Structure formats: C-alpha cells, structure tokens
Amino acid sequence: MNVGSKYAIYSVLIGATIAYSIMTFFSYEGNLLKALAWIKEWNYVSNLLVGLLGLLVFGFLFGRLAAKEIIKKKKDHTWVGFKYGIFTLWTGTLLGSLVGFFEEGFHKIGQQDDPFVDYIYKPMFWVTFFGLIPVLLVGFWFGRQIKRSAK
C-alpha cells in the first residue's frame, strides 16, 4: 500500500502549494514580494511548520488506508480520496493549531476570551472553509491515482 502513501505525499504538497497561493492572494496589496513573504509577517511559522509536518505524517498514514480501501476493498476512489483528504487536512490543522494554543492560549483559560475557540475552533473552521474545494479536487485526483496504479 506504499502507492497510497506516495500519492498522499504528492497530494499534501499540492494542497500546501494551493493554500500558500490562497494566502498570498489575500496578502497582496500591490506588492508581490511582500505578499509572497506573508509567513514572516504573520509570526505563524512554527504553527505552519508543525501543521505541514502533521499533514505529511498523517497523509502518509491515511494514504496507506486509502489504498487499502480502494485496491483491496474496491471502494469508490473519488470519495475515499476526498474522505482521507479531509482527515489529513483536519489532523494537520489541529496539530498546527495546538502549537498556538499551548504557546499563547493555554494561560488564558478561564479569562474573558475563550482560547479553545480562538486557537482551535477558528483555525479549524477557516482552514476547512477555504480548503474544502482544494481538498475535493486534490482528493479526487489522489483516489484516481491509486486506482490507476492498481491496474
């Protein structure tokens, strides 16, 4: 089931490129170089690196499961690819969000702001909101690649 892991890693890299492009688009204010460097200005480098590492690790693991479902169990490759794409997106986002929660939000528990909402719920919501269409497209591609390699 290494084929699933291989295409999952490709899918994560494609998805991360799409996500970076989306954030660059939203950061563009007439200066392309400044927009491309939005990561430095937002001070979320550790969150993003942990999130990307989580995407790669869980993509690798979920890719194996997806290949097993598509090749051995003969399940529909499009929905299996999408399902594991969502699982990968959520686990990577959760890991990246936990970095911010433990760095900044943990000591705010019980105060006026709710750190669970600010550091976990909101990132999960927005990443899901903006990532749903890319995950749908990349997930379908991912599932199709696994199915094609099984032939």
Order of alpha helices (4+ residues) and beta strands (2+ residues): alpha-alpha-alpha-alpha-alpha-alpha
